[in-house]
Amino acid sequence: MHKQYHLKSGSPYPHGAKVGEGGVNFSISSRHATYVELLLFAQSDSEKPFQIIPLTTDKHHTFFSWHVFVVELPVGTWYAWRLDGPSQTRETGLRFDRDKLLLDPWARAVSDKLWVRGAACVPGDNSYHAMRGVVVDDHYDWEGDTPLSIRSEKVIVYELHVGGFTRHPSAKVKHPGTFLGLIEKIPYLKKLGITHVELLPAMAFDEQDVPPHTAERGLTNYWGYSTHSFFSPHPGYCVTPEQGTHIREFRDLVRALHKAGIGVIMDVVFNHTSEAGSDGPVINFKGITGNSFYLTDKYDKRLFLDYTGCGNTVNANHPLVTNFIITCLEYWVREMHVDGFRFDLASALARGEDGSVLQDPPLVWGIELSQQLAKTKLIAEAWDAAGLYQVGNFPGYRWAEWNGRYRDAIRRFVRGDGGMINEVATRICGSSDLYEHQHRLPISGINFVTCHDGFTLHDLFSYNDKHNEANGEENRDGCNNNLSYNCGVEGPTDDPDILAVRRRRAKNALAILLLSHGVPMLLAGDEFLNSQGGNNNGYCQDNELSWLNWEDAKKNADVLRFVQTLIKLRKRHTALMRRRFLTGRPLEGKTLPDIHWYDVDQMHPPAWTDPEARFLSYTLSALAKEEPDLHVVMNMASEDVLIDLPKIEGKAWCLSIDTALSSPADAVELANQSPLSLQQYRVRGNSVVVLENTRFSNEGGGESVSHKASAFLTKLTGIRLID
């Protein structure tokens, strides 16, 4: 027989399980519950509790909270709740079920080892198939670590999936698919040059939350957009979750990334939960908070309003829910040292209790004004699944937004659509049309061409259509409007000419992204042309289709090197990391305007209104005296163009980037650059060229040319240099 622990009345705060002097305090908040009991388990997979603790209203109930202090209870004890109360009615929507074992919404670590989703979807006892929380010790030696404070204009985001990043055997890590496995890849991330990783959902989520036909194929929820426990790291990313090591393993990852100078942004899913719609499982919120946690129908509160496409919508602007979410975010910053959050379907968080769009949603402003979150990056996916699109108009001022307008414009431009140069110019200069009139900044836009949702960069130029048959939904899932181009053949090919064109277009997209004002975001694997075989919705593919194959990093080492060199280029030019919008006027103390646009002949401005125009060229003036200016040419037409280079007294142009050239001439390291001998340059069709200028003179007193660099570049490119 297991020891039976003595009890005290306990405290209503804090919610969850908190280790204190002499035992553990448990507290759960439920406004309408009439009966509450706490169940204690010896192990994560114990089917029966060793102690059941009924709570009484006279000793264990304060306002909305039910609480008890278990004397001498050790860390590592697993637990769950049972609640009873009014049954479901049309008027209240309450759905208490005393038979259901409920997971603590404030649990710091959870186990899904026994979890069977179907058992929680039907009436009856699911004790043997439910999740449990565990009592954890919060003590941790951070070794002086604090959240990083990297200015947003210097940020380069790298979106990755914790599991898929290291789960492939080619990753060659000790703990594949885990937080600790990701630590082993930090040297790679540091060499790549990114400043922040953006982790796809890493809060505990339901891997069983997939459609029936998908489940029949043995597929699971891989991406993780099905959160149930917002305070717990996902047990599937832990090495020893049965020991309740979730917090320690996640903190180890954050601390290690910070030591490498890399920040951590979490993709968080507060717009819905894994409890789905009316016929979905009862996991926690449905059986604890009644109808207050979700938006429900005005006339029949048993029905959920669905603005997320996932069966329910969190009632984010209800005072108790708002407090829950902000408290959760502050916990991840204060206790887990997270540097920022990207909010999935953030526009759903701007809806009121009747589903209407609020002009000043309390949650959004509460997050913005939280002192604890004052230095935290806040990124909104500024739309929801019901047609609300707020890119350029998301509430608040400190929020950045995933710039979907940028993505679409650059995709169309790079695939060869005409008449795009006006919008492309606006997008690469920070999308002033979206943000400047609100006194927001270029850093308000997160620029991206690809992300987890959609084609990878390789597939963007290898497929005209999605190929999602493996998902089990007859190719109905996933976006149909990919703005992609297969370059003449759908899917894999051995044709060297087509492969070369695809490679060049991928490099064009990467170059434009990293030359743009605003905050660039790369999708993990794009830097070495990772492919998902044309599947643009790999949410359920926890297998080699979605895992990064690190052999591609060797096979496409030239593209990887190209991206590394591009990132170095961006970092050494403060003009690419401007905090303010360009004006077209000279900078203080300079004669050159901050940006000067050209047509092909250098004598006229670009053909802004020409529906066939595919050429854009500009000179970007350096902000700092010691930095060179940049001249950028984007030629998305099929024909080559011979351009005249701008004449800037005392300076000569050096080739930095030319996507039409083979590696390593396509991205020239600074040490190997030398001035061109001519004031002209041939820009190939479907290519991007970047030149940097340097002070130069053949006369005495001038900066001498590196003959080694000159010979190196002449050999690689055939371009004649000054000697």
Secondary structure, DSSP 4 states (H G I P E B T S, - for coil): -PPPPPEE---S-SSEEEEETTEEEEEEE-SS-SEEEEEEESSTT-SS-SEEEEE-TTTSEETTEEEEEEETPPTT-EEEEEEE-PPP-TTT-----TTS-B--TT-SSEE-TT--GGGGSSSS--GGG--EEE--------TT-------GGG--EEEE-HHHHH-SGGG--SSTTSHHHHHTTHHHHHHHT-SEEEES--EEE-TT-S-HHHHHTT----S---EEEEEEE-GGG-S-GGGT-HHHHHHHHHHHHHHTT-EEEEEE--S--TT-STTS--SSHHHHTTTTTB-B-SS-TTSBP-SSSSS--B-TTSHHHHHHHHHHHHHHHHTT---EEEETTGGGGGB-TTSPBPSS-HHHHHHHH-STTTTSEEEE--B-TTS-B-TT--SSSS-EEE-HHHHHHHHHHHHT-SS-HHHHHHHHTT-HHHHGGGT--GGGEEE-S--SSS--HHHHTT-SS---GGGSSTT-SS-S------TTSSS----HHHHHHHHHHHHHHHHHHHHSSSEEEEETTGGGT---TT-S-GGG--STTTS--THHHHHTHHHHHHHHHHHHHHHT-GGGS-SS---SSBPTT-SSBSEEEE-TTSSS---TT-TT--EEEEEE--SSTTSPPEEEEEE-SSS-EEEEPPP-TTEEEEEEEETTSPTTTTB--GGG--BBSSSEEEE-TTEEEEEEEEE--SSTTSPPP-HHHHHHHHHHH---B--
